[in-house]
Amino acid sequence: MIEDLTFETPVLIGIAAAMPLLIALIALADRARRRVLLGRLGEESAVQRMMASVSPARRRIKRVLFAAGVSLIVLAAARPQLPGQVRRGTEGLDLVIALDVSKSMLVDDVGATRLAKARAATAKLIDALPGDRIAPMVFAGAAAHFPLTDDKAVAKQFLADLGAADLPPGSDLAEALKVASCVLRPDVQDAWNDDCAGAGGRGHGGDALPGEPEDDLASPSEEVEVDERAKVILLVTDSADGMGDGEAALKPLEEVRRAVKLGVTVMVMGVGTARGGPVPEIDFQGNPSGVKHGPDGNEIISKLDSASLQLLAEAGGSAARYFEVGAADPDVGEIIAALGTLKRGALQKKDERVMEELYHFVLFPGFLLLVIEACIGTRRRVRYPEVS
């Protein structure tokens, strides 16, 4: 166990070790100064009688106690730690927020861009779900996601950082629904005919490099689902070109039905207005630069396709819901109420590499030694000091 001991601030270990030597040097200098002062007081025999009650042994004990106490306090400030293990249980549901970041989401018809309004709504929703795990996802012509996490700041940052410039063009709703279902139900990957391609897996990030001992790496967290918990997909889009025509229109519906068979609830949030607006082009940084034109040279206008989104939500069955975000400030109360009707199960999380603080085992003895040092006097009892 002692070989696993680490310090948050190792430089203080050297300072703690040097404290006794420093205090000893100060004591020697003080002793020399006292001798000089005593030599100036007068006759040596008279001075010795006056100093008869002084106890050199007590002075040495006080200095030793003071040096040890200060050293222990400095050592405590270095924060000694040992790798520990902690278990904590949470109760909630698993939610994938699939946010459309295609070019049509940059249309400015809701008092801001649709993407900005959608990000504001999802951030507000995430803050209102403290006990739930969130898997943030962005999609356009392809989907990128972060694993399920209870770190709400990470989930919001992921949705805020990625945009249209980071993904292929388009708005593939079917792909987003499929990947979201894979993230929520990796235990039934055989149902996807190997289409998941490890979407819900850990991958090889964090594995040991060649020749690197695996014991030095932080162990991954193990999460065990104690009770069954609801699994939900919230699809946030304007459905500008996501449903398509013919067979392309059926693929998102098929993915919704397949998700429902696996016990996943699908909810849809439409962002935009029926009036719509021109779709912008973007530069390499993802910022709007001009207006997108069709083959006929006319501006491409994107409108909220609420009819197709409602149809998509209805394919999810009785538990599915459709919500809209328009020009008004986003209100996620209805979504929170809908999620509140779903079952929240217990999840036990085991962290293998939680560092346990040990500073209090050193700090208390250090203070105790300083208190004892302060209580010890520097003079001994002498019955008749004047005849000593």
DAZIWO-V436576 format. One record per residue. RES is the residue in one small letter. NEAR is the number of other C-alpha atoms within 8 Angstrom. Layout:
RES_NEAR / RES_NEAR
//
This chain:
m_5 / i_4 / e_4 / d_7 / l_10 / t_7 / f_9 / e_8 / t_9 / p_8 / v_7 / l_11 / i_11 / g_8 / i_10 / a_13 / a_8 / a_8 / m_11 / p_12 / l_7 / l_8 / i_10 / a_9 / l_8 / i_8 / a_9 / l_8 / a_8 / d_8 / r_8 / a_8 / r_8 / r_8 / r_8 / v_8 / l_8 / l_9 / g_8 / r_6 / l_7 / g_8 / e_6 / e_7 / s_6 / a_8 / v_11 / q_8 / r_11 / m_9 / m_7 / a_9 / s_10 / v_8 / s_9 / p_7 / a_6 / r_11 / r_9 / r_8 / i_9 / k_11 / r_12 / v_9 / l_12 / f_11 / a_11 / a_11 / g_14 / v_12 / s_14 / l_13 / i_12 / v_12 / l_15 / a_12 / a_9 / a_14 / r_12 / p_13 / q_13 / l_12 / p_11 / g_9 / q_10 / v_8 / r_8 / r_7 / g_8 / t_9 / e_10 / g_14 / l_14 / d_14 / l_14 / v_15 / i_13 / a_15 / l_13 / d_14 / v_14 / s_14 / k_13 / s_11 / m_12 / l_13 / v_14 / d_9 / d_13 / v_12 / g_7 / a_9 / t_12 / r_14 / l_10 / a_8 / k_13 / a_12 / r_10 / a_9 / a_11 / t_10 / a_9 / k_9 / l_10 / i_12 / d_8 / a_7 / l_7 / p_8 / g_9 / d_11 / r_12 / i_15 / a_15 / p_16 / m_15 / v_14 / f_16 / a_15 / g_11 / a_12 / a_12 / a_7 / h_8 / f_9 / p_9 / l_12 / t_9 / d_9 / d_7 / k_11 / a_6 / v_7 / a_14 / k_12 / q_8 / f_11 / l_12 / a_8 / d_6 / l_10 / g_11 / a_12 / a_11 / d_7 / l_11 / p_9 / p_9 / g_11 / s_14 / d_11 / l_9 / a_10 / e_10 / a_12 / l_15 / k_11 / v_11 / a_12 / s_11 / c_12 / v_14 / l_13 / r_10 / p_10 / d_4 / v_7 / q_12 / d_6 / a_6 / w_8 / n_7 / d_8 / d_6 / c_12 / a_5 / g_7 / a_9 / g_11 / g_7 / r_6 / g_5 / h_5 / g_5 / g_5 / d_6 / a_9 / l_5 / p_4 / g_5 / e_6 / p_7 / e_7 / d_5 / d_5 / l_8 / a_7 / s_7 / p_6 / s_8 / e_7 / e_8 / v_7 / e_10 / v_8 / d_7 / e_9 / r_12 / a_14 / k_11 / v_13 / i_15 / l_12 / l_13 / v_13 / t_11 / d_14 / s_13 / a_11 / d_7 / g_10 / m_12 / g_7 / d_6 / g_6 / e_6 / a_9 / a_11 / l_9 / k_9 / p_14 / l_11 / e_8 / e_11 / v_13 / r_10 / r_8 / a_14 / v_12 / k_7 / l_7 / g_8 / v_13 / t_13 / v_16 / m_13 / v_16 / m_12 / g_16 / v_14 / g_15 / t_11 / a_7 / r_7 / g_12 / g_10 / p_11 / v_14 / p_13 / e_10 / i_12 / d_9 / f_6 / q_6 / g_10 / n_7 / p_9 / s_8 / g_7 / v_10 / k_10 / h_9 / g_8 / p_5 / d_5 / g_6 / n_7 / e_10 / i_10 / i_8 / s_11 / k_12 / l_14 / d_11 / s_9 / a_6 / s_9 / l_12 / q_10 / l_8 / l_12 / a_14 / e_10 / a_10 / g_14 / g_8 / s_5 / a_7 / a_13 / r_10 / y_11 / f_9 / e_8 / v_13 / g_10 / a_10 / a_7 / d_5 / p_9 / d_7 / v_9 / g_6 / e_8 / i_8 / i_10 / a_8 / a_9 / l_7 / g_7 / t_6 / l_7 / k_10 / r_10 / g_13 / a_13 / l_13 / q_12 / k_12 / k_11 / d_12 / e_12 / r_9 / v_9 / m_9 / e_8 / e_9 / l_10 / y_13 / h_8 / f_7 / v_12 / l_12 / f_8 / p_10 / g_14 / f_10 / l_9 / l_12 / l_12 / v_8 / i_9 / e_12 / a_8 / c_6 / i_8 / g_7 / t_9 / r_8 / r_8 / r_5 / v_7 / r_4 / y_6 / p_10 / e_6 / v_5 / s_6
//
